[in-house]
């Protein structure tokens, strides 16, 4: 996971999320909670382009996140 400073700075930004399973998603990072659950909007699978929409990911399943530059 990213440091708290990075997380706070990138709320509302488009990010790419790589899970420990190897699946890659992109979406708008909204917020997180004290249990490390991460809320995304417009989440979609990077490989299959499957649209998931608003979703919560458990932070323990996330390998890393990076901001997407437009």
PQR file of N, CA, C, O and H, with PARSE charges and radii, in Angstrom:
ATOM      1  N   UNK A   1       0.832  -1.187   0.000 -0.4000 1.5000
ATOM      2  CA  UNK A   1       0.000   0.000   0.000 -0.0000 2.0000
ATOM      3  C   UNK A   1       0.870   1.242   0.000  0.5500 1.7000
ATOM      4  O   UNK A   1       2.051   1.198   0.344 -0.5500 1.4000
ATOM      5  N   UNK A   2       0.265   2.341  -0.390 -0.4000 1.5000
ATOM      6  CA  UNK A   2       0.953   3.628  -0.457 -0.0000 2.0000
ATOM      7  C   UNK A   2       0.947   4.304   0.912  0.5500 1.7000
ATOM      8  O   UNK A   2       0.096   4.005   1.749 -0.5500 1.4000
ATOM      9  H   UNK A   2      -0.695   2.376  -0.669  0.4000 1.0000
ATOM     10  N   UNK A   3       1.899   5.220   1.141 -0.4000 1.5000
ATOM     11  CA  UNK A   3       1.895   5.994   2.389 -0.0000 2.0000
ATOM     12  C   UNK A   3       0.641   6.865   2.493  0.5500 1.7000
ATOM     13  O   UNK A   3       0.032   7.218   1.483 -0.5500 1.4000
ATOM     14  H   UNK A   3       2.590   5.463   0.461  0.4000 1.0000
ATOM     15  N   UNK A   4       0.271   7.202   3.717 -0.4000 1.5000
ATOM     16  CA  UNK A   4      -0.926   8.009   3.972 -0.0000 2.0000
ATOM     17  C   UNK A   4      -0.888   9.323   3.200  0.5500 1.7000
ATOM     18  O   UNK A   4      -1.919   9.763   2.692 -0.5500 1.4000
ATOM     19  H   UNK A   4       0.766   6.915   4.537  0.4000 1.0000
ATOM     20  N   UNK A   5       0.277   9.955   3.102 -0.4000 1.5000
ATOM     21  CA  UNK A   5       0.391  11.236   2.389 -0.0000 2.0000
ATOM     22  C   UNK A   5      -0.029  11.077   0.932  0.5500 1.7000
ATOM     23  O   UNK A   5      -0.750  11.921   0.399 -0.5500 1.4000
ATOM     24  H   UNK A   5       1.115   9.597   3.515  0.4000 1.0000
ATOM     25  N   UNK A   6       0.415  10.004   0.287 -0.4000 1.5000
ATOM     26  CA  UNK A   6       0.064   9.747  -1.111 -0.0000 2.0000
ATOM     27  C   UNK A   6      -1.441   9.529  -1.230  0.5500 1.7000
ATOM     28  O   UNK A   6      -2.081  10.049  -2.143 -0.5500 1.4000
ATOM     29  H   UNK A   6       1.000   9.319   0.720  0.4000 1.0000
ATOM     30  N   UNK A   7      -1.996   8.760  -0.307 -0.4000 1.5000
ATOM     31  CA  UNK A   7      -3.422   8.450  -0.338 -0.0000 2.0000
ATOM     32  C   UNK A   7      -4.253   9.720  -0.203  0.5500 1.7000
ATOM     33  O   UNK A   7      -5.196   9.926  -0.966 -0.5500 1.4000
ATOM     34  H   UNK A   7      -1.476   8.337   0.435  0.4000 1.0000
ATOM     35  N   UNK A   8      -3.914  10.568   0.755 -0.4000 1.5000
ATOM     36  CA  UNK A   8      -4.660  11.816   0.961 -0.0000 2.0000
ATOM     37  C   UNK A   8      -4.556  12.734  -0.260  0.5500 1.7000
ATOM     38  O   UNK A   8      -5.536  13.372  -0.646 -0.5500 1.4000
ATOM     39  H   UNK A   8      -3.148  10.400   1.375  0.4000 1.0000
ATOM     40  N   UNK A   9      -3.381  12.799  -0.857 -0.4000 1.5000
ATOM     41  CA  UNK A   9      -3.137  13.681  -2.005 -0.0000 2.0000
ATOM     42  C   UNK A   9      -3.908  13.235  -3.250  0.5500 1.7000
ATOM     43  O   UNK A   9      -4.287  14.068  -4.073 -0.5500 1.4000
ATOM     44  H   UNK A   9      -2.585  12.281  -0.544  0.4000 1.0000
ATOM     45  N   UNK A  10      -4.140  11.942  -3.390 -0.4000 1.5000
ATOM     46  CA  UNK A  10      -4.722  11.408  -4.617 -0.0000 2.0000
ATOM     47  C   UNK A  10      -6.197  11.036  -4.522  0.5500 1.7000
ATOM     48  O   UNK A  10      -6.714  10.360  -5.410 -0.5500 1.4000
ATOM     49  H   UNK A  10      -3.833  11.265  -2.721  0.4000 1.0000
ATOM     50  N   UNK A  11      -6.879  11.460  -3.473 -0.4000 1.5000
ATOM     51  CA  UNK A  11      -8.327  11.246  -3.400 -0.0000 2.0000
ATOM     52  C   UNK A  11      -8.993  11.986  -4.556  0.5500 1.7000
ATOM     53  O   UNK A  11      -8.672  13.144  -4.824 -0.5500 1.4000
ATOM     54  H   UNK A  11      -6.458  12.010  -2.752  0.4000 1.0000
ATOM     55  N   UNK A  12      -9.912  11.323  -5.232 -0.4000 1.5000
ATOM     56  CA  UNK A  12     -10.621  11.924  -6.356 -0.0000 2.0000
ATOM     57  C   UNK A  12      -9.889  11.802  -7.680  0.5500 1.7000
ATOM     58  O   UNK A  12     -10.392  12.270  -8.702 -0.5500 1.4000
ATOM     59  H   UNK A  12     -10.172  10.382  -5.014  0.4000 1.0000
ATOM     60  N   UNK A  13      -8.719  11.187  -7.689 -0.4000 1.5000
ATOM     61  CA  UNK A  13      -7.922  11.030  -8.913 -0.0000 2.0000
ATOM     62  C   UNK A  13      -8.113   9.635  -9.501  0.5500 1.7000
ATOM     63  O   UNK A  13      -8.488   8.698  -8.796 -0.5500 1.4000
ATOM     64  H   UNK A  13      -8.311  10.807  -6.859  0.4000 1.0000
ATOM     65  N   UNK A  14      -7.849   9.509 -10.805 -0.4000 1.5000
ATOM     66  CA  UNK A  14      -7.870   8.201 -11.473 -0.0000 2.0000
ATOM     67  C   UNK A  14      -6.597   7.451 -11.110  0.5500 1.7000
ATOM     68  O   UNK A  14      -5.499   8.001 -11.190 -0.5500 1.4000
ATOM     69  H   UNK A  14      -7.544  10.270 -11.377  0.4000 1.0000
ATOM     70  N   UNK A  15      -6.750   6.189 -10.709 -0.4000 1.5000
ATOM     71  CA  UNK A  15      -5.606   5.370 -10.327 -0.0000 2.0000
ATOM     72  C   UNK A  15      -5.703   3.990 -10.971  0.5500 1.7000
ATOM     73  O   UNK A  15      -6.779   3.528 -11.352 -0.5500 1.4000
ATOM     74  H   UNK A  15      -7.643   5.742 -10.644  0.4000 1.0000
ATOM     75  N   UNK A  16      -4.553   3.356 -11.077 -0.4000 1.5000
ATOM     76  CA  UNK A  16      -4.483   1.955 -11.486 -0.0000 2.0000
ATOM     77  C   UNK A  16      -4.197   1.163 -10.216  0.5500 1.7000
ATOM     78  O   UNK A  16      -3.332   1.539  -9.426 -0.5500 1.4000
ATOM     79  H   UNK A  16      -3.679   3.731 -10.768  0.4000 1.0000
ATOM     80  N   UNK A  17      -4.922   0.071 -10.022 -0.4000 1.5000
ATOM     81  CA  UNK A  17      -4.787  -0.764  -8.831 -0.0000 2.0000
ATOM     82  C   UNK A  17      -4.377  -2.159  -9.273  0.5500 1.7000
ATOM     83  O   UNK A  17      -5.048  -2.770 -10.104 -0.5500 1.4000
ATOM     84  H   UNK A  17      -5.625  -0.235 -10.663  0.4000 1.0000
ATOM     85  N   UNK A  18      -3.286  -2.662  -8.727 -0.4000 1.5000
ATOM     86  CA  UNK A  18      -2.836  -4.019  -9.022 -0.0000 2.0000
ATOM     87  C   UNK A  18      -3.055  -4.856  -7.765  0.5500 1.7000
ATOM     88  O   UNK A  18      -2.523  -4.552  -6.698 -0.5500 1.4000
ATOM     89  H   UNK A  18      -2.741  -2.165  -8.052  0.4000 1.0000
ATOM     90  N   UNK A  19      -3.847  -5.914  -7.910 -0.4000 1.5000
ATOM     91  CA  UNK A  19      -4.106  -6.802  -6.779 -0.0000 2.0000
ATOM     92  C   UNK A  19      -3.003  -7.842  -6.663  0.5500 1.7000
ATOM     93  O   UNK A  19      -2.267  -8.086  -7.618 -0.5500 1.4000
ATOM     94  H   UNK A  19      -4.280  -6.161  -8.777  0.4000 1.0000
ATOM     95  N   UNK A  20      -2.894  -8.444  -5.504 -0.4000 1.5000
ATOM     96  CA  UNK A  20      -1.883  -9.486  -5.278 -0.0000 2.0000
ATOM     97  C   UNK A  20      -2.105 -10.692  -6.186  0.5500 1.7000
ATOM     98  O   UNK A  20      -1.176 -11.462  -6.428 -0.5500 1.4000
ATOM     99  H   UNK A  20      -3.492  -8.246  -4.727  0.4000 1.0000
ATOM    100  N   UNK A  21      -3.320 -10.861  -6.687 -0.4000 1.5000
ATOM    101  CA  UNK A  21      -3.632 -11.964  -7.603 -0.0000 2.0000
ATOM    102  C   UNK A  21      -3.147 -11.683  -9.023  0.5500 1.7000
ATOM    103  O   UNK A  21      -3.140 -12.578  -9.868 -0.5500 1.4000
ATOM    104  H   UNK A  21      -4.075 -10.236  -6.491  0.4000 1.0000
ATOM    105  N   UNK A  22      -2.741 -10.430  -9.286 -0.4000 1.5000
ATOM    106  CA  UNK A  22      -2.285 -10.058 -10.615 -0.0000 2.0000
ATOM    107  C   UNK A  22      -3.322  -9.313 -11.435  0.5500 1.7000
ATOM    108  O   UNK A  22      -2.997  -8.766 -12.489 -0.5500 1.4000
ATOM    109  H   UNK A  22      -2.747  -9.703  -8.600  0.4000 1.0000
ATOM    110  N   UNK A  23      -4.558  -9.282 -10.975 -0.4000 1.5000
ATOM    111  CA  UNK A  23      -5.596  -8.533 -11.702 -0.0000 2.0000
ATOM    112  C   UNK A  23      -5.322  -7.045 -11.584  0.5500 1.7000
ATOM    113  O   UNK A  23      -4.868  -6.558 -10.548 -0.5500 1.4000
ATOM    114  H   UNK A  23      -4.822  -9.726 -10.119  0.4000 1.0000
ATOM    115  N   UNK A  24      -5.607  -6.330 -12.671 -0.4000 1.5000
ATOM    116  CA  UNK A  24      -5.339  -4.892 -12.724 -0.0000 2.0000
ATOM    117  C   UNK A  24      -6.651  -4.159 -12.988  0.5500 1.7000
ATOM    118  O   UNK A  24      -7.407  -4.527 -13.888 -0.5500 1.4000
ATOM    119  H   UNK A  24      -5.976  -6.726 -13.512  0.4000 1.0000
ATOM    120  N   UNK A  25      -6.912  -3.127 -12.202 -0.4000 1.5000
ATOM    121  CA  UNK A  25      -8.126  -2.330 -12.320 -0.0000 2.0000
ATOM    122  C   UNK A  25      -7.759  -0.862 -12.419  0.5500 1.7000
ATOM    123  O   UNK A  25      -6.665  -0.456 -12.027 -0.5500 1.4000
ATOM    124  H   UNK A  25      -6.298  -2.828 -11.471  0.4000 1.0000
ATOM    125  N   UNK A  26      -8.678  -0.073 -12.945 -0.4000 1.5000
ATOM    126  CA  UNK A  26      -8.521   1.382 -12.904 -0.0000 2.0000
ATOM    127  C   UNK A  26      -9.851   1.977 -12.468  0.5500 1.7000
ATOM    128  O   UNK A  26     -10.916   1.420 -12.736 -0.5500 1.4000
ATOM    129  H   UNK A  26      -9.566  -0.402 -13.263  0.4000 1.0000
ATOM    130  N   UNK A  27      -9.772   3.116 -11.793 -0.4000 1.5000
ATOM    131  CA  UNK A  27     -10.976   3.777 -11.316 -0.0000 2.0000
ATOM    132  C   UNK A  27     -10.627   5.049 -10.582  0.5500 1.7000
ATOM    133  O   UNK A  27      -9.455   5.404 -10.448 -0.5500 1.4000
ATOM    134  H   UNK A  27      -8.907   3.569 -11.575  0.4000 1.0000
ATOM    135  N   UNK A  28     -11.649   5.732 -10.108 -0.4000 1.5000
ATOM    136  CA  UNK A  28     -11.461   6.961  -9.346 -0.0000 2.0000
ATOM    137  C   UNK A  28     -11.399   6.608  -7.870  0.5500 1.7000
ATOM    138  O   UNK A  28     -12.340   6.040  -7.316 -0.5500 1.4000
ATOM    139  H   UNK A  28     -12.600   5.443 -10.216  0.4000 1.0000
ATOM    140  N   UNK A  29     -10.285   6.950  -7.240 -0.4000 1.5000
ATOM    141  CA  UNK A  29     -10.069   6.674  -5.826 -0.0000 2.0000
ATOM    142  C   UNK A  29     -10.864   7.675  -4.999  0.5500 1.7000
ATOM    143  O   UNK A  29     -10.643   8.880  -5.115 -0.5500 1.4000
ATOM    144  H   UNK A  29      -9.521   7.412  -7.690  0.4000 1.0000
ATOM    145  N   UNK A  30     -11.784   7.197  -4.168 -0.4000 1.5000
ATOM    146  CA  UNK A  30     -12.656   8.076  -3.390 -0.0000 2.0000
ATOM    147  C   UNK A  30     -12.165   8.226  -1.950  0.5500 1.7000
ATOM    148  O   UNK A  30     -11.907   9.344  -1.504 -0.5500 1.4000
ATOM    149  H   UNK A  30     -11.963   6.218  -4.075  0.4000 1.0000
ATOM    150  N   UNK A  31     -12.033   7.133  -1.227 -0.4000 1.5000
ATOM    151  CA  UNK A  31     -11.615   7.223   0.173 -0.0000 2.0000
ATOM    152  C   UNK A  31     -11.207   5.853   0.693  0.5500 1.7000
ATOM    153  O   UNK A  31     -11.259   4.853  -0.023 -0.5500 1.4000
ATOM    154  H   UNK A  31     -12.243   6.225  -1.590  0.4000 1.0000
ATOM    155  N   UNK A  32     -10.803   5.834   1.949 -0.4000 1.5000
ATOM    156  CA  UNK A  32     -10.454   4.600   2.636 -0.0000 2.0000
ATOM    157  C   UNK A  32     -10.912   4.727   4.077  0.5500 1.7000
ATOM    158  O   UNK A  32     -11.231   5.825   4.533 -0.5500 1.4000
ATOM    159  H   UNK A  32     -10.761   6.646   2.531  0.4000 1.0000
ATOM    160  N   UNK A  33     -10.949   3.609   4.800 -0.4000 1.5000
ATOM    161  CA  UNK A  33     -11.337   3.667   6.207 -0.0000 2.0000
ATOM    162  C   UNK A  33     -10.251   3.059   7.086  0.5500 1.7000
ATOM    163  O   UNK A  33      -9.208   2.634   6.589 -0.5500 1.4000
ATOM    164  H   UNK A  33     -10.691   2.717   4.429  0.4000 1.0000
ATOM    165  N   UNK A  34     -10.497   3.019   8.380 -0.4000 1.5000
ATOM    166  CA  UNK A  34      -9.489   2.535   9.328 -0.0000 2.0000
ATOM    167  C   UNK A  34      -9.226   1.039   9.194  0.5500 1.7000
ATOM    168  O   UNK A  34      -8.213   0.547   9.692 -0.5500 1.4000
ATOM    169  H   UNK A  34     -11.344   3.364   8.784  0.4000 1.0000
ATOM    170  N   UNK A  35     -10.119   0.309   8.531 -0.4000 1.5000
ATOM    171  CA  UNK A  35      -9.920  -1.123   8.290 -0.0000 2.0000
ATOM    172  C   UNK A  35      -9.219  -1.381   6.963  0.5500 1.7000
ATOM    173  O   UNK A  35      -9.131  -2.527   6.521 -0.5500 1.4000
ATOM    174  H   UNK A  35     -10.942   0.709   8.127  0.4000 1.0000
ATOM    175  N   UNK A  36      -8.730  -0.350   6.339 -0.4000 1.5000
ATOM    176  CA  UNK A  36      -8.000  -0.393   5.069 -0.0000 2.0000
ATOM    177  C   UNK A  36      -8.884  -0.860   3.915  0.5500 1.7000
ATOM    178  O   UNK A  36      -8.387  -1.460   2.962 -0.5500 1.4000
ATOM    179  H   UNK A  36      -8.801   0.580   6.698  0.4000 1.0000
ATOM    180  N   UNK A  37     -10.177  -0.593   3.989 -0.4000 1.5000
ATOM    181  CA  UNK A  37     -11.061  -0.801   2.852 -0.0000 2.0000
ATOM    182  C   UNK A  37     -10.972   0.437   1.974  0.5500 1.7000
ATOM    183  O   UNK A  37     -10.968   1.560   2.478 -0.5500 1.4000
ATOM    184  H   UNK A  37     -10.581  -0.105   4.763  0.4000 1.0000
ATOM    185  N   UNK A  38     -10.901   0.235   0.664 -0.4000 1.5000
ATOM    186  CA  UNK A  38     -10.694   1.337  -0.267 -0.0000 2.0000
ATOM    187  C   UNK A  38     -11.917   1.453  -1.180  0.5500 1.7000
ATOM    188  O   UNK A  38     -12.327   0.474  -1.803 -0.5500 1.4000
ATOM    189  H   UNK A  38     -10.905  -0.678   0.255  0.4000 1.0000
ATOM    190  N   UNK A  39     -12.495   2.656  -1.253 -0.4000 1.5000
ATOM    191  CA  UNK A  39     -13.689   2.903  -2.059 -0.0000 2.0000
ATOM    192  C   UNK A  39     -13.295   3.520  -3.395  0.5500 1.7000
ATOM    193  O   UNK A  39     -12.553   4.501  -3.450 -0.5500 1.4000
ATOM    194  H   UNK A  39     -12.161   3.451  -0.746  0.4000 1.0000
ATOM    195  N   UNK A  40     -13.810   2.922  -4.479 -0.4000 1.5000
ATOM    196  CA  UNK A  40     -13.556   3.405  -5.833 -0.0000 2.0000
ATOM    197  C   UNK A  40     -14.874   3.671  -6.542  0.5500 1.7000
ATOM    198  O   UNK A  40     -15.890   3.044  -6.241 -0.5500 1.4000
ATOM    199  H   UNK A  40     -14.413   2.125  -4.435  0.4000 1.0000
ATOM    200  N   UNK A  41     -14.850   4.601  -7.481 -0.4000 1.5000
ATOM    201  CA  UNK A  41     -15.959   4.847  -8.393 -0.0000 2.0000
ATOM    202  C   UNK A  41     -15.476   4.527  -9.797  0.5500 1.7000
ATOM    203  O   UNK A  41     -14.288   4.653 -10.093 -0.5500 1.4000
ATOM    204  H   UNK A  41     -14.025   5.110  -7.725  0.4000 1.0000
ATOM    205  N   UNK A  42     -16.387   4.116 -10.656 -0.4000 1.5000
ATOM    206  CA  UNK A  42     -16.066   3.810 -12.064 -0.0000 2.0000
ATOM    207  C   UNK A  42     -14.940   2.794 -12.189  0.5500 1.7000
ATOM    208  O   UNK A  42     -14.097   2.913 -13.079 -0.5500 1.4000
ATOM    209  H   UNK A  42     -17.352   4.013 -10.416  0.4000 1.0000
ATOM    210  N   UNK A  43     -14.915   1.802 -11.315 -0.4000 1.5000
ATOM    211  CA  UNK A  43     -13.873   0.779 -11.362 -0.0000 2.0000
ATOM    212  C   UNK A  43     -14.100  -0.123 -12.564  0.5500 1.7000
ATOM    213  O   UNK A  43     -15.232  -0.527 -12.833 -0.5500 1.4000
ATOM    214  H   UNK A  43     -15.599   1.705 -10.592  0.4000 1.0000
ATOM    215  N   UNK A  44     -13.038  -0.440 -13.286 -0.4000 1.5000
ATOM    216  CA  UNK A  44     -13.129  -1.361 -14.420 -0.0000 2.0000
ATOM    217  C   UNK A  44     -11.858  -2.187 -14.483  0.5500 1.7000
ATOM    218  O   UNK A  44     -10.787  -1.744 -14.070 -0.5500 1.4000
ATOM    219  H   UNK A  44     -12.119  -0.111 -13.067  0.4000 1.0000
ATOM    220  N   UNK A  45     -11.996  -3.398 -15.010 -0.4000 1.5000
ATOM    221  CA  UNK A  45     -10.858  -4.302 -15.138 -0.0000 2.0000
ATOM    222  C   UNK A  45      -9.988  -3.837 -16.298  0.5500 1.7000
ATOM    223  O   UNK A  45     -10.491  -3.612 -17.399 -0.5500 1.4000
ATOM    224  H   UNK A  45     -12.867  -3.759 -15.346  0.4000 1.0000
ATOM    225  N   UNK A  46      -8.710  -3.694 -16.064 -0.4000 1.5000
ATOM    226  CA  UNK A  46      -7.763  -3.192 -17.058 -0.0000 2.0000
ATOM    227  C   UNK A  46      -7.656  -4.153 -18.242  0.5500 1.7000
ATOM    228  O   UNK A  46      -7.566  -3.709 -19.387 -0.5500 1.4000
ATOM    229  H   UNK A  46      -8.302  -3.877 -15.170  0.4000 1.0000
ATOM    230  N   UNK A  47      -7.664  -5.466 -17.982 -0.4000 1.5000
ATOM    231  CA  UNK A  47      -7.454  -6.468 -19.031 -0.0000 2.0000
ATOM    232  C   UNK A  47      -8.711  -6.739 -19.849  0.5500 1.7000
ATOM    233  O   UNK A  47      -8.649  -6.811 -21.076 -0.5500 1.4000
ATOM    234  H   UNK A  47      -7.737  -5.827 -17.052  0.4000 1.0000
ATOM    235  N   UNK A  48      -9.852  -6.892 -19.180 -0.4000 1.5000
ATOM    236  CA  UNK A  48     -11.077  -7.293 -19.874 -0.0000 2.0000
ATOM    237  C   UNK A  48     -12.005  -6.131 -20.190  0.5500 1.7000
ATOM    238  O   UNK A  48     -12.972  -6.300 -20.933 -0.5500 1.4000
ATOM    239  H   UNK A  48      -9.903  -6.834 -18.183  0.4000 1.0000
ATOM    240  N   UNK A  49     -11.729  -4.954 -19.639 -0.4000 1.5000
ATOM    241  CA  UNK A  49     -12.560  -3.752 -19.800 -0.0000 2.0000
ATOM    242  C   UNK A  49     -13.946  -3.922 -19.178  0.5500 1.7000
ATOM    243  O   UNK A  49     -14.853  -3.140 -19.465 -0.5500 1.4000
ATOM    244  H   UNK A  49     -10.944  -4.817 -19.035  0.4000 1.0000
ATOM    245  N   UNK A  50     -14.118  -4.945 -18.322 -0.4000 1.5000
ATOM    246  CA  UNK A  50     -15.374  -5.154 -17.609 -0.0000 2.0000
ATOM    247  C   UNK A  50     -15.625  -3.981 -16.661  0.5500 1.7000
ATOM    248  O   UNK A  50     -14.762  -3.636 -15.853 -0.5500 1.4000
ATOM    249  H   UNK A  50     -13.382  -5.580 -18.089  0.4000 1.0000
ATOM    250  N   UNK A  51     -16.800  -3.374 -16.761 -0.4000 1.5000
ATOM    251  CA  UNK A  51     -17.167  -2.235 -15.909 -0.0000 2.0000
ATOM    252  C   UNK A  51     -17.760  -2.761 -14.607  0.5500 1.7000
ATOM    253  O   UNK A  51     -18.721  -3.530 -14.624 -0.5500 1.4000
ATOM    254  H   UNK A  51     -17.501  -3.655 -17.417  0.4000 1.0000
ATOM    255  N   UNK A  52     -17.193  -2.350 -13.492 -0.4000 1.5000
ATOM    256  CA  UNK A  52     -17.657  -2.798 -12.191 -0.0000 2.0000
ATOM    257  C   UNK A  52     -18.440  -1.698 -11.484  0.5500 1.7000
ATOM    258  O   UNK A  52     -19.363  -1.987 -10.722 -0.5500 1.4000
ATOM    259  H   UNK A  52     -16.413  -1.725 -13.478  0.4000 1.0000
ATOM    260  N   UNK A  53     -18.082  -0.437 -11.729 -0.4000 1.5000
ATOM    261  CA  UNK A  53     -18.776   0.692 -11.107 -0.0000 2.0000
ATOM    262  C   UNK A  53     -18.225   1.010  -9.731  0.5500 1.7000
ATOM    263  O   UNK A  53     -17.019   0.906  -9.504 -0.5500 1.4000
ATOM    264  H   UNK A  53     -17.332  -0.202 -12.348  0.4000 1.0000
ATOM    265  N   UNK A  54     -19.101   1.397  -8.808 -0.4000 1.5000
ATOM    266  CA  UNK A  54     -18.679   1.735  -7.444 -0.0000 2.0000
ATOM    267  C   UNK A  54     -18.370   0.444  -6.696  0.5500 1.7000
ATOM    268  O   UNK A  54     -19.170  -0.491  -6.709 -0.5500 1.4000
ATOM    269  H   UNK A  54     -20.080   1.480  -8.993  0.4000 1.0000
ATOM    270  N   UNK A  55     -17.210   0.393  -6.045 -0.4000 1.5000
ATOM    271  CA  UNK A  55     -16.787  -0.843  -5.407 -0.0000 2.0000
ATOM    272  C   UNK A  55     -15.866  -0.560  -4.231  0.5500 1.7000
ATOM    273  O   UNK A  55     -15.192   0.469  -4.181 -0.5500 1.4000
ATOM    274  H   UNK A  55     -16.560   1.153  -6.035  0.4000 1.0000
ATOM    275  N   UNK A  56     -15.850  -1.490  -3.290 -0.4000 1.5000
ATOM    276  CA  UNK A  56     -14.931  -1.430  -2.153 -0.0000 2.0000
ATOM    277  C   UNK A  56     -13.962  -2.594  -2.283  0.5500 1.7000
ATOM    278  O   UNK A  56     -14.376  -3.743  -2.434 -0.5500 1.4000
ATOM    279  H   UNK A  56     -16.398  -2.326  -3.331  0.4000 1.0000
ATOM    280  N   UNK A  57     -12.670  -2.292  -2.225 -0.4000 1.5000
ATOM    281  CA  UNK A  57     -11.643  -3.329  -2.222 -0.0000 2.0000
ATOM    282  C   UNK A  57     -11.007  -3.380  -0.844  0.5500 1.7000
ATOM    283  O   UNK A  57     -10.792  -2.345  -0.212 -0.5500 1.4000
ATOM    284  H   UNK A  57     -12.333  -1.358  -2.103  0.4000 1.0000
ATOM    285  N   UNK A  58     -10.707  -4.577  -0.383 -0.4000 1.5000
ATOM    286  CA  UNK A  58      -9.982  -4.726   0.871 -0.0000 2.0000
ATOM    287  C   UNK A  58      -8.521  -4.407   0.592  0.5500 1.7000
ATOM    288  O   UNK A  58      -7.915  -5.006  -0.296 -0.5500 1.4000
ATOM    289  H   UNK A  58     -10.881  -5.418  -0.895  0.4000 1.0000
ATOM    290  N   UNK A  59      -7.960  -3.484   1.331 -0.4000 1.5000
ATOM    291  CA  UNK A  59      -6.594  -3.030   1.103 -0.0000 2.0000
ATOM    292  C   UNK A  59      -5.543  -4.113   1.225  0.5500 1.7000
ATOM    293  O   UNK A  59      -4.457  -3.980   0.659 -0.5500 1.4000
ATOM    294  H   UNK A  59      -8.452  -2.997   2.052  0.4000 1.0000
ATOM    295  N   UNK A  60      -5.841  -5.196   1.960 -0.4000 1.5000
ATOM    296  CA  UNK A  60      -4.855  -6.266   2.098 -0.0000 2.0000
ATOM    297  C   UNK A  60      -4.692  -7.049   0.801  0.5500 1.7000
ATOM    298  O   UNK A  60      -3.712  -7.778   0.645 -0.5500 1.4000
ATOM    299  H   UNK A  60      -6.723  -5.304   2.419  0.4000 1.0000
ATOM    300  N   UNK A  61      -5.637  -6.912  -0.137 -0.4000 1.5000
ATOM    301  CA  UNK A  61      -5.533  -7.602  -1.425 -0.0000 2.0000
ATOM    302  C   UNK A  61      -4.798  -6.764  -2.474  0.5500 1.7000
ATOM    303  O   UNK A  61      -4.501  -7.252  -3.564 -0.5500 1.4000
ATOM    304  H   UNK A  61      -6.433  -6.319  -0.010  0.4000 1.0000
ATOM    305  N   UNK A  62      -4.504  -5.498  -2.142 -0.4000 1.5000
ATOM    306  CA  UNK A  62      -3.879  -4.585  -3.096 -0.0000 2.0000
ATOM    307  C   UNK A  62      -2.360  -4.681  -3.002  0.5500 1.7000
ATOM    308  O   UNK A  62      -1.786  -4.502  -1.927 -0.5500 1.4000
ATOM    309  H   UNK A  62      -4.746  -5.102  -1.256  0.4000 1.0000
ATOM    310  N   UNK A  63      -1.711  -4.964  -4.133 -0.4000 1.5000
ATOM    311  CA  UNK A  63      -0.249  -4.979  -4.171 -0.0000 2.0000
ATOM    312  C   UNK A  63       0.283  -3.556  -4.242  0.5500 1.7000
ATOM    313  O   UNK A  63       1.176  -3.184  -3.479 -0.5500 1.4000
ATOM    314  H   UNK A  63      -2.178  -5.109  -5.006  0.4000 1.0000
ATOM    315  N   UNK A  64      -0.264  -2.754  -5.159 -0.4000 1.5000
ATOM    316  CA  UNK A  64       0.103  -1.338  -5.230 -0.0000 2.0000
ATOM    317  C   UNK A  64      -0.912  -0.553  -6.039  0.5500 1.7000
ATOM    318  O   UNK A  64      -1.710  -1.117  -6.788 -0.5500 1.4000
ATOM    319  H   UNK A  64      -0.989  -3.056  -5.778  0.4000 1.0000
ATOM    320  N   UNK A  65      -0.863   0.767  -5.869 -0.4000 1.5000
ATOM    321  CA  UNK A  65      -1.712   1.689  -6.620 -0.0000 2.0000
ATOM    322  C   UNK A  65      -0.807   2.757  -7.195  0.5500 1.7000
ATOM    323  O   UNK A  65       0.186   3.144  -6.579 -0.5500 1.4000
ATOM    324  H   UNK A  65      -0.215   1.224  -5.261  0.4000 1.0000
ATOM    325  N   UNK A  66      -1.159   3.236  -8.390 -0.4000 1.5000
ATOM    326  CA  UNK A  66      -0.420   4.349  -8.981 -0.0000 2.0000
ATOM    327  C   UNK A  66      -1.402   5.282  -9.663  0.5500 1.7000
ATOM    328  O   UNK A  66      -2.418   4.845 -10.204 -0.5500 1.4000
ATOM    329  H   UNK A  66      -1.966   2.923  -8.890  0.4000 1.0000
ATOM    330  N   UNK A  67      -1.095   6.561  -9.633 -0.4000 1.5000
ATOM    331  CA  UNK A  67      -1.960   7.564 -10.244 -0.0000 2.0000
ATOM    332  C   UNK A  67      -1.819   7.502 -11.753  0.5500 1.7000
ATOM    333  O   UNK A  67      -0.711   7.373 -12.274 -0.5500 1.4000
ATOM    334  H   UNK A  67      -0.270   6.916  -9.194  0.4000 1.0000
ATOM    335  N   UNK A  68      -2.943   7.593 -12.461 -0.4000 1.5000
ATOM    336  CA  UNK A  68      -2.929   7.639 -13.919 -0.0000 2.0000
ATOM    337  C   UNK A  68      -2.857   9.092 -14.353  0.5500 1.7000
ATOM    338  O   UNK A  68      -3.652   9.916 -13.901 -0.5500 1.4000
ATOM    339  H   UNK A  68      -3.844   7.698 -12.038  0.4000 1.0000
ATOM    340  N   UNK A  69      -1.926   9.407 -15.212 -0.4000 1.5000
ATOM    341  CA  UNK A  69      -1.761  10.769 -15.708 -0.0000 2.0000
ATOM    342  C   UNK A  69      -2.555  10.899 -16.992  0.5500 1.7000
ATOM    343  O   UNK A  69      -2.422  10.076 -17.898 -0.5500 1.4000
ATOM    344  H   UNK A  69      -1.281   8.738 -15.579  0.4000 1.0000
ATOM    345  N   UNK A  70      -3.381  11.933 -17.071 -0.4000 1.5000
ATOM    346  CA  UNK A  70      -4.203  12.146 -18.275 -0.0000 2.0000
ATOM    347  C   UNK A  70      -3.406  12.799 -19.363  0.5500 1.7000
ATOM    348  O   UNK A  70      -3.933  13.054 -20.446 -0.5500 1.4000
ATOM    349  H   UNK A  70      -3.489  12.601 -16.335  0.4000 1.0000
TER
END
